[in-house]
């Protein structure tokens, strides 16, 4: 399986990195580096994480990383994982 980033994911990620970089550029770089490393493990066990609380679909899962939720779609037909966005985790939406 390959990992595909949606436009919304890229936009959300840039916003997160900009926010982190206002305090520390090195922390923003570290966040991005660690996130990329973790996301590379998704194809090995795509169903490992919980069913998304944001979508009613068993093929959409929530990966939680440092207080952020990354919903992703498991597209078995096209053998890819699509990262749908990244948001700060909130219990009540």
N, C-alpha and C positions, 0 to 999 in steps of 0.2 A: 504494500500500500504506500501511496505517496501522500504527502501533506500539502494541502493547498490553502492559501490564505485568501479569505474574501477581502473585498475592498473595505468593508465595514471593520473587519479585524485590523487591517493596516491603519485605518483612520483612528480607531480606538487606541491601538498600541502607540501610535505617535502622540496622542494626547496624554497617555499615561507616562511615556518617557519624557515628554516636555515638562510635565508636573514634577516628576522625580528630579529632573535636571535643574529645576529652579533652586533646589537645595544642594544638589551635588551631581555634577556631571559624571563622576566616577561611579556613583551609585546607580545612575541610569544605565551606564554601559554594563555594569555588573548584572543588573536586573535583566537586561536584554540577553546577555551571554548565557546566564543560567536558564532563562526561559527557553531559549533555542535548544539547549542541551536536553531539557526535560521533554519538550515537544517531540524531539526525535525518537523518544521511546514509545510514543502513542501507537505506531503501526504494529508493534509487537503484541500488545494486548489492548485493542481499542475499546473493548467493553468493560475494562477494569474499573472505570469511574462511574459514579452514580448517574442514573437517568436524570436528565436536565429538569430543574425546577422551573425553567422559563418556557419550555416547550413540551407538548404532549406527544412525544414520539420516542419510542424505545431506541431509535438509532441516533438520537441527539443526546450527548453526554456532557457533563460539566467537569472540566478539569480545573482544580483549584490550585492556584500558585500565589503564595505570599499575599493572601487576602483578596486576590482577584479571581474571578470566575471566567473561564474560557469555554463557552459552549462550542461543541464541535459535532459535525454530522458525519456519521460513518456511512459512506456510499459504497456498499459491497459490490454493486453492479459495475462501477467504474474503478473499483479498487483504489479508493482514495478517502482521505479524511479531510473535511473542509472546516477550517477554523472560522467560526461565525462572528466572533467579536471578543472583546475582553472588557469586563466591567468590574468595578469594586463590589465585593460581596456585601449584600444587605439582606437581612432576614425578611424584612417586610418591604415589598415593592409597591 
